[in-house]
Amino acid sequence: MSHGTTELQRPVPLYMQVVQQLRAQIAAGELAEGDRLPSQREMMNRWHISMQTASKVIGALKTEGLAVATVGRDTVIAPGAVARLAAAAASITLPPAKPPADDAGIEVKVSAGKATAPQRVADALGTPPSRRVLRREETTLADGSPVTVAVSWFPAAVADRAPKLAASEPIPAGATAYLAQAAGIRPARGEEDTAATEADQDTAAALGVAPESLILATRTRYRAADGQVLQYTETATIPGRWQPRSYTISGG
């Protein structure tokens, strides 16, 4: 792993210069998701900064959703860090990253494959209804019981450039981050609709609830700068499962 430059220049705050260098290493893949961030003492030795400044570096990276703490007290690069940097460059905001799941009862099951897009999905993707696209379903279980199911659809031209999307296994960084890493495909805008609604037959079966049970449903579109939909996702969550989100508010 490259350590990059260790030279710091004033008058930019020292901690922010270190943050900028670490951001660049994350964007370049020199620091990958799950990699350990340099400790405070390592930062002090490398950049010749104080412990207080090193602490501010780690705090800033956590605030930006680029780093998370682990049970072992190390700080590691957060899931989706590359996507967050890409989103920041594109002036869009993504929810903050969560620490890696420490609960052994949490499990994610994935199924993926080519399928003919239903009419609503074809409309969302802007493709003909007879066109085959990639369908990827991820079900999150807590202690063996499903709590959330997310079905994502990708146009064939997008999916063909990111082969792991078709694999029936979790992508730790998430599909959006993987698209950015594997194919250089980055969203420029996100559109999201959320409603409390009744579960249809398929959703009810996936969540293990009765048809027409109340669920929280979210529909998300990620668009490229030219307006093309790169990914369309339908997420359903059973009642009583809070979904925390945080937003950066600018202006005013």
BAVEX-789155 format. One record per residue (C-alpha): residue in three letters; x, y, z. Coordinates in steps of 0.05 Angstrom, whole numbers. Layout:
N
R  res  c1  c2  c3
R  ala  X  Y  Z
...
END
This chain:
252
R  res  c1  c2  c3
R  met  0  0  0
R  ser  26  69  -18
R  his  32  117  39
R  gly  27  179  -4
R  thr  60  245  13
R  thr  72  263  85
R  glu  87  336  71
R  leu  37  385  101
R  gln  29  457  79
R  arg  0  516  118
R  pro  -48  554  122
R  val  -96  496  109
R  pro  -111  463  177
R  leu  -64  405  188
R  tyr  -119  355  203
R  met  -155  372  139
R  gln  -92  362  97
R  val  -85  292  127
R  val  -159  279  113
R  gln  -150  300  41
R  gln  -90  253  32
R  leu  -129  195  62
R  arg  -189  211  19
R  ala  -144  207  -42
R  gln  -117  139  -20
R  ile  -188  113  -12
R  ala  -210  139  -80
R  ala  -148  108  -112
R  gly  -161  40  -79
R  glu  -97  43  -38
R  leu  -141  40  24
R  ala  -198  -9  10
R  glu  -261  -24  49
R  gly  -245  -59  114
R  asp  -172  -37  113
R  arg  -147  -11  180
R  leu  -138  64  183
R  pro  -71  88  212
R  ser  -76  94  287
R  gln  -68  162  322
R  arg  4  145  340
R  glu  19  123  268
R  met  -9  188  243
R  met  32  227  293
R  asn  96  194  269
R  arg  79  197  195
R  trp  54  269  190
R  his  89  298  252
R  ile  23  321  282
R  ser  -4  321  353
R  met  -49  268  382
R  gln  -106  319  384
R  thr  -97  332  309
R  ala  -95  258  294
R  ser  -159  249  334
R  lys  -192  304  292
R  val  -171  267  228
R  ile  -205  202  251
R  gly  -266  241  274
R  ala  -273  277  208
R  leu  -268  212  168
R  lys  -322  180  212
R  thr  -367  241  204
R  glu  -359  237  128
R  gly  -379  163  130
R  leu  -310  142  104
R  ala  -288  105  167
R  val  -321  65  223
R  ala  -298  36  289
R  thr  -296  -39  302
R  val  -305  -80  364
R  gly  -229  -88  369
R  arg  -224  -12  373
R  asp  -189  -6  306
R  thr  -218  43  256
R  val  -228  15  186
R  ile  -249  41  118
R  ala  -325  41  117
R  pro  -369  2  69
R  gly  -386  45  9
R  ala  -330  96  22
R  val  -312  100  -52
R  ala  -385  112  -70
R  arg  -389  168  -19
R  leu  -329  202  -48
R  ala  -359  195  -117
R  ala  -426  221  -92
R  ala  -392  281  -59
R  ala  -356  297  -124
R  ala  -423  293  -160
R  ser  -456  337  -107
R  ile  -505  285  -82
R  thr  -512  258  -11
R  leu  -515  186  10
R  pro  -535  159  79
R  pro  -477  149  127
R  ala  -444  82  131
R  lys  -458  35  188
R  pro  -404  -4  225
R  pro  -395  -76  201
R  ala  -447  -120  234
R  asp  -420  -150  298
R  asp  -484  -188  312
R  ala  -474  -260  291
R  gly  -550  -264  282
R  ile  -548  -218  221
R  glu  -545  -253  154
R  val  -554  -231  81
R  lys  -578  -279  28
R  val  -570  -261  -45
R  ser  -599  -288  -110
R  ala  -584  -258  -178
R  gly  -595  -272  -252
R  lys  -622  -245  -317
R  ala  -698  -236  -321
R  thr  -750  -202  -363
R  ala  -767  -135  -332
R  pro  -839  -127  -307
R  gln  -874  -66  -337
R  arg  -863  -22  -275
R  val  -789  -39  -275
R  ala  -782  -28  -350
R  asp  -815  40  -341
R  ala  -767  57  -284
R  leu  -706  35  -324
R  gly  -730  65  -389
R  thr  -724  -1  -426
R  pro  -773  -41  -469
R  pro  -816  -88  -425
R  ser  -791  -149  -463
R  arg  -718  -132  -451
R  arg  -679  -178  -404
R  val  -643  -143  -348
R  leu  -604  -164  -286
R  arg  -646  -177  -224
R  arg  -610  -179  -157
R  glu  -648  -195  -92
R  glu  -617  -186  -23
R  thr  -654  -210  39
R  thr  -630  -189  107
R  leu  -646  -237  164
R  ala  -640  -226  239
R  asp  -635  -291  278
R  gly  -661  -328  218
R  ser  -723  -284  206
R  pro  -726  -237  145
R  val  -732  -164  162
R  thr  -716  -129  96
R  val  -716  -151  23
R  ala  -685  -107  -31
R  val  -693  -123  -105
R  ser  -648  -85  -152
R  trp  -653  -83  -228
R  phe  -596  -63  -274
R  pro  -597  -51  -350
R  ala  -558  -105  -386
R  ala  -507  -54  -412
R  val  -492  -34  -340
R  ala  -492  -104  -310
R  asp  -446  -131  -364
R  arg  -391  -84  -341
R  ala  -397  -106  -268
R  pro  -399  -182  -266
R  lys  -402  -189  -190
R  leu  -473  -162  -193
R  ala  -495  -229  -223
R  ala  -462  -269  -167
R  ser  -506  -297  -112
R  glu  -464  -269  -56
R  pro  -462  -203  -18
R  ile  -421  -145  -44
R  pro  -393  -114  21
R  ala  -386  -44  -8
R  gly  -455  -46  -39
R  ala  -475  -47  -112
R  thr  -468  28  -122
R  ala  -397  29  -96
R  tyr  -379  -34  -136
R  leu  -404  -2  -200
R  ala  -358  57  -187
R  gln  -299  12  -171
R  ala  -307  -40  -226
R  ala  -334  0  -284
R  gly  -324  73  -267
R  ile  -400  82  -268
R  arg  -421  134  -218
R  pro  -490  162  -203
R  ala  -501  236  -211
R  arg  -570  238  -179
R  gly  -613  195  -134
R  glu  -689  194  -133
R  glu  -727  160  -76
R  asp  -800  149  -59
R  thr  -823  118  7
R  ala  -892  96  30
R  ala  -926  51  81
R  thr  -965  2  38
R  glu  -990  -69  34
R  ala  -944  -126  16
R  asp  -959  -161  -50
R  gln  -954  -237  -56
R  asp  -880  -239  -74
R  thr  -859  -189  -21
R  ala  -901  -223  32
R  ala  -869  -290  15
R  ala  -799  -260  18
R  leu  -811  -228  86
R  gly  -851  -286  115
R  val  -913  -244  129
R  ala  -985  -251  107
R  pro  -1004  -219  40
R  glu  -1030  -148  48
R  ser  -991  -139  113
R  leu  -967  -68  124
R  ile  -895  -56  104
R  leu  -849  3  91
R  ala  -833  6  17
R  thr  -779  47  -17
R  arg  -765  56  -91
R  thr  -698  85  -110
R  arg  -669  105  -178
R  tyr  -596  122  -189
R  arg  -584  163  -252
R  ala  -521  180  -291
R  ala  -505  251  -310
R  asp  -540  241  -377
R  gly  -604  219  -341
R  gln  -596  144  -355
R  val  -622  100  -298
R  leu  -564  57  -275
R  gln  -601  20  -220
R  tyr  -672  14  -196
R  thr  -685  -16  -127
R  glu  -748  -35  -90
R  thr  -738  -45  -15
R  ala  -790  -72  34
R  thr  -783  -73  109
R  ile  -828  -104  162
R  pro  -859  -57  215
R  gly  -819  -42  277
R  arg  -751  -41  243
R  trp  -723  30  245
R  gln  -682  51  185
R  pro  -636  109  207
R  arg  -615  160  155
R  ser  -576  226  160
R  tyr  -572  282  110
R  thr  -525  340  98
R  ile  -563  405  91
R  ser  -529  461  54
R  gly  -548  534  42
R  gly  -595  575  84
END
